[in-house]
Amino acid sequence: MANLLIIGAGGVGRVSSFKAAKNKDTFKNIVLASRTKSKCEKIAKDIKERLGVEIKTYALDANKKENVVDLIKKENIDIVCNVALPYQ
């Protein structure tokens, strides 16, 4: 089972988070991070209510590479799914 980091809490981030949560046998730990933590928290709340799966949320400035690296290390991430803006 893998630890997944999804960067971006827009429409694609929402769909990606739900798809990952539906595959809880594949993903041991799902982390959703975006500039605006409240967007992540709303998605996490919806997933918890609908699927019973908890995901972690973080505020993340993905423009700064070191922030992304630090979060990857902190959560022991195996897979990064970047659905934020392309330059991030």
Residue pairs with C-beta under 8 A, 6 or more apart in sequence:
1 25
1 26
1 27
1 28
2 26
2 27
2 28
2 78
2 79
3 27
3 28
3 29
3 31
3 75
3 76
3 77
3 78
3 79
4 20
4 27
4 29
4 30
4 31
4 77
4 78
4 79
4 80
4 81
5 31
5 33
5 71
5 72
5 75
5 77
5 79
5 80
5 81
6 13
6 16
6 17
6 20
6 30
6 31
6 32
6 33
6 81
6 83
7 13
7 33
7 34
7 60
7 62
7 68
7 80
7 81
7 82
7 83
7 84
7 88
8 16
8 34
8 62
8 82
8 83
8 84
8 85
8 88
9 32
9 33
9 34
9 36
9 39
9 40
9 43
10 34
10 39
10 83
10 84
12 83
13 32
13 34
13 43
13 83
13 84
14 43
14 46
16 81
16 83
17 30
17 32
17 43
17 44
17 47
17 55
18 46
18 47
18 50
18 51
20 26
20 27
20 30
20 55
20 81
21 27
21 30
21 47
21 51
21 53
21 55
22 51
24 53
29 56
29 75
29 76
30 53
30 55
30 56
31 55
31 56
31 57
31 58
31 71
31 75
31 77
32 40
32 43
32 44
32 55
32 56
32 57
32 58
33 40
33 57
33 58
33 59
33 60
33 62
33 71
34 40
34 59
34 60
34 84
35 59
35 60
35 61
35 62
36 59
37 57
37 58
37 59
40 57
40 58
40 59
41 57
43 55
43 57
44 54
44 55
44 56
44 57
47 53
47 54
47 55
48 54
48 55
56 75
58 71
60 67
60 68
60 71
61 67
62 68
62 82
62 84
62 88
63 87
63 88
68 80
71 77
72 80
82 88
